[in-house]
Amino acid sequence: MNDEATEFTDAIPAVETSDEVLPESGHMRVSQAMEDYLKAAYRLELDGAPVSTQRLADELGFSGPSVTNMVKRLDELKLVKHSRYHGVTLTPAGKNVALEVIRHHRLLELYLAKALGYDWDEVHEEAERLEHHVSEELEQRMERVLGFPQFDPHGDPIPSRAGTLPVMDDISLTEVRNGVSGHVSRVSDRDADQLRHLAGLGLKPGVTLRVVDHLPFDGPIRIEIEGSEQLLSLTLARGIRLIPSA
């Protein structure tokens, strides 16, 4: 750990937390539970399909009625728009909250890996616990110590302080045609066991691979990586994104 990182860990400011929605200098303080809902809604919106309350319940592991009640509350606060036939849509304010939490999460993941020596399969759960407690000062110090990064350890883009994201011209490995090569841009961080398995294959962001064959009947995908062939299940392949070579 470098001297600046050591100084950083010795000077983490205390952060007050609350589970209530309270006025704070004319602004709304959003509870941790609300942040989780908004982050989940943002993640599901990226898939393109309507975000139903059932999809939110599945994503968060909560019951349907509790999700419906929270969605109504978020709608009243103008953080989402909810309609029976169109599902849940983030408002600009709700999207800003989601991106701020995602920014904290991904900065934390990178700081844990770079400065504290966590493995890439360990950082997600730690960041989930810490992301709600990051002050503006802490966020800025992490960003400075890390050299103003754009990507986390899994290749996911880190939202800027203004809420913008770098353009990612990548596609799921399941969509890459046979014979096409490219470099891995990002890997899903949701499953630690899968990350450990992929690390054992040397399959991390930046590595080059070639799709050899998509086996029939929803079979695995055969890839070539570092001169050897490997089989990836569809479950694994869906969590890997590739930027094909020109």
N, C-alpha and C positions, 0 to 999 in steps of 0.2 A: 504494500500500500504506500502511495507517495505521501509527502509531507502535507500537501494541500488536502488530500483525502482524509488524513488523520486529523488535521485541524477541523475539517468538516464534521466528522463524527463526534468530536468533543464539543461542538457548538450547536447541536441541533436544538432549535427553539422549542419551547413547550407550546402545544397546540390545544386549544379548548375544543371539545366536540359536543354535539348536541343531537338528540334524536327528534327535536322539534323543528317546525318551520317558524322562524322568528324574524321580525324585522331587524336588519342590521345596517345602520347608516343609510336607510332608505332602500335597502336591497333585501332580497329574500334569502334566508339561509335554508338550504335544502338538507333534509335528513339523509343519513347514510342509506337507509332503505330506498328512498327515492332515487338517490344516485345509482344504486344497483339496478333499479327498474329502467332508468333512462339509458344506462350503458347497455343493458340487455336489448332494449328496443332499438338502439342505434346499430348494434351488432346484427340483429335480425333484419333491419331495413337494408343492410348491405347485400343480403341474399336476393333482394328484389321482390319477393312475394309479400303480400299483405301481412302485417304483424297483428295476428289475432291474439285475444287474451289467452287462448289455449296454447299458442306457441310461446307466449311469454311465461305461462305457467310451467311448460315443459323445460324451457331454458333455465328458469330460476329454481325449479323444484318445489314450487308452492302450489297450494290448492287453487282451483278455479275461482271460487268466491272471494278469496283473499286478494287475488290478482285483480279481479273486477273492481273491488272496493278501492284498491290503490290507484288503478287507472282512472277511476272517477275523480279521485282527489287530485291527481296530476292534471286532469282535464280542467278542473275548477281553477287550478293555479296557472293555467295556460302554458303548461310545460309539454303537454301533448294534446292532440285532437283525437277524439274517439267517436266513432260511429259504428252502428251495428253491422253495416255491410262493408265498410272499408277498413275496419280494424283500428289500430293505434298508429298515429303519425306524430313524430316529434315536431314541435314548433321550433322556430329559430332559437328561442330561449332554452328549450329542452335539449336541443342539439348542442348548444354551447356548454351546458352542464355536463353532458355525456362526454364531450371531447376533452373537457378539463380533467375529468376523472381518468379517462384513458391516457391523457398526457402524464398525469401523476403515476399511473400504473407502469407505463413503459419506461419512464425515467427511473423509477424505483427498480425495475427489473435489471436495467443496464447498470445502475449503481451497485446493486447487490452483486452482480456478476463481476464487474470490473474492479471495484474498490474493496469488496468484502470477500471475494473468492467463492461465491456460490456457484454451483453448477447450473447449466441452463435449464435443467429439469426441476430445480428447486425454487427458482425465483418467482414463478407465477403465484403460488400459494402465499408466499411472504408478501408480495406486492398487493394481493387481494386484501390482506389484513391491514396494510399500511396506507393504501391509496386515499382513504377518507380523512387522513390526519396530516396532510401535507399543506403547510402554510406557503404563502407566496415567497417568503424568504428562503425556506427550505427548497422549494422548487428551483429558484434561481441559483442557489448554491450548487445543487446537484447538476444542473445544466452546465454551469461554468466549469466545475471539476471534471465533467465528462467531455468537455470540449464542444459544447453545443451540438449534440448528436442528432441525427435524423432518424435512426432506426434502433430498435431494441435488440436483445440478443437473438431473438427468433426471426428477425428481419422485418417485423411489423413497423410501419412508419409512426414516428412520434409527432403528435400534433404540435404545431408551433404555439407560442403564447397567444397569437391572434386566432387560433383555431383552424389553421390551414394545414393541409397534408400534402406531401410530395406525391406526384402522379406515379402510380404503380402500373406499368404496362405488362402485367403478368397474368398467367392463366393457371387454373388447376392442372395438376399433373394428369388427371383423368381425361383432360381435353386435348392433351398433346398427341399428335399423330405419330405413328410408328416411324422410326428413323430420324426424328427431329431431336436435335441437341439444344441445350441451353443451360443457364445457370440458375440454381435455386435462389429465389428471392426471399421467401419466408416459409416458415413452418408453424403450424398451429401449436400454441403453448398450453392447450387445455388438458393434455394427458401426459403426466410425468413419465409413465412407463413407456409410452410411445416415443417420447423424446430420448429416453435412455437407449432404446432400441435403434433409433435413427442415428444417434451419436456413435453407436457401435459400428454402423455401416459407413461412417464418415459423411453422413448426409446432413449437412448444415448449410445455412445461407452462404452463398458465394461459390459453392462447389459446382462443378460442371458434370452433367449427366446426359445420357442419351436414352430415349425410349426405344427399346428393341421391339416389344410386341405387347399388345393388349390381348390376353388370353380370352377365349370365348366364354359365353354363359356366365358373365359377371365374374370371371376369373381374375387372378392377380395380374399386375403389370410387370413385365420383365424390363429391367433397366440395366444400363451399363454405367458403372461409376468407378473411376480410378482403375480402369482396366479389367474389372471383374463384373460378372453379371449377378444381379440380385432380383428377388421377387418381392414385390410390395402388394399387400392386400389393398382392395379398393378403399377400405377405411383409412389406412395410412396415406394412400395416394391423394385422397380428397383433402387432406390437411397440408399438402405440399403445393407450393406455387412456383412456377418456372417462368423465366423470361427467355423465350426461344431465341436462338442465334439468328442473326439476319441471313 
